[in-house]
Amino acid sequence: MPCKDTTSKVTIFLNKDDRLIGFDFSKITCNKGIGGGTGYLEYCEGKSAEEILRLEFDESLDILKPKSTEDQFLLYMEWDALRTSIAQFLGSDFDIDHKRYQITSINSDETGTTVTQVMRPPDKMPKIVSCKKRANSIEID
């Protein structure tokens, strides 16, 4: 039976110039990875923290074109986790629910910075739009 606790953690790895070199996103209870395979990590690798913070979710959908609503949801989770971690790391005025997202550690040395954030599940899940509906709305626009 899957666990009911979906609290997760994201760990981001930035080089000495604050450019993303990787991130790990997993459930805390079982360390099971969340997401992956969406292409979001590869898309963001090498981008500066500021560039990643400015990425809009719709832009990620248009570029990565998830094939199913599950892939779209996992992309959203990765986007949200990475974006909120970076926003807090940068001390951004970004609207963050600090009860839901909490930085637990920031470690820095001569090679770069590691930021770890705990994410509690959202009270309400975001609306997921099917790929078919997205494609139809793009054709209409």
N, C-alpha and C positions, 0 to 999 in steps of 0.2 A: 504494500500500500504506500503510495507516495506521501511524503510528509506534507503537513498543512502549512508549515512555516516557510514562506517564500522570501524571507529576509535574505538579502544577498550582499555581496561585497564586490567592489570594483577596485582594482589596483592598476594605476596608470604609471607608465615609465616614460619619463622625459629625458632627453639628453641634456648636456650642459647648456645648450642654447634654447631650452624649453620647447623642443620639437618632439612630437610623439614618436616613440620607438616601439611601443607595445602597450597592451592592456589585457588584464585578466578579469573576467566577469563570471562569478559563480555563486551558487547558493551557499550560505554559511553552514547549514545543518549537515549537508552531505558533500559539500565541495563540488557538486555537479556543475559543469559549465553551463552558462546561459548564453544563448546566441551562438555566435561562431558560424561560419559558412555564409554569412550575409554579404561579405565583401567590405563591410564597414571599416574594419581594422586596416585592411590593405588600402582603402581609400584615404584614410586619415593619417597613415604612417608618413612621417616626414613633415607634416603640416605643423605650424606653430600652434601653441596653446590658444593664442588669440584667434587664429584662423578657424580652429575647431569650434571655438565658442560661438562664432558667427554663423556656423552651418545651420540651416533650417532643415527641419525634418522632411518637408515636401521636396526640397532639393535632393536629399539623400534618396527619397523614393524615386524621383525622376532619373537619377544617375544609376542606381543599383537595381532598379526594376524587380523587386521581390515577386516571386511567382505565385505565392499563396498568401492568404490572410495570416497564417501562422508565421511565414517568413517576414511579412510586414510587421507583425507584432514583435518578433525577435529583433528586427532592425530598430524599431522604436525603443525597445528596452536598452539596446546597446547605445543608441544615440543619446538617450536620456541619461544613462549612467555616466558615460564619458563627459558629456556636456556639463552636468552638475558638478562632477568632481573637479573639472578644470575651472569652472566658475568660482567654486569655493577656494581653490588653490590660488587663483588670481585675485581673490577678494573683490570679485565683480558685484555690481549692484543688481545682478540678475535675480529675478524673483524665485527664491529657493525656499522650500518648506524645510526648515532646519530641524523639525521633529522627524521628518522622513529621511532626510539625507544628512549624514554626519561624517565629517572627516575624522578618522581615527588615528592617522599618523601621516607625517610628512618627513621623509628622510632624504637628506641631500649629501652628496660627496662630490669629488672632482669629476666623476663620470656623468652625473645627472641627478635627477630627483625621482623619488617614488612616492606616490600619493595613494593612500588607501581610504576608501569611503564605504560606510555601511548604508544600505538602502532598505528601508522598510517597504512592504507592499503598499501600493496606492489604495486609498479608500475606494476609489472608483476607477475602473480601467478605462483607458481612452477608447474612443469609437474607432473601430477598424473599418476601413472602406475597402471593399473587395477590388481586386485588380480589374475585373470586368467593368465595374462602375467607374473606377479611376480612368480607364481607357476611354470609356464613353464620354466622360466629362472633359477629357483632353480634346477629343474630336470635336465636341460642341464649341469649346472655347476658341 
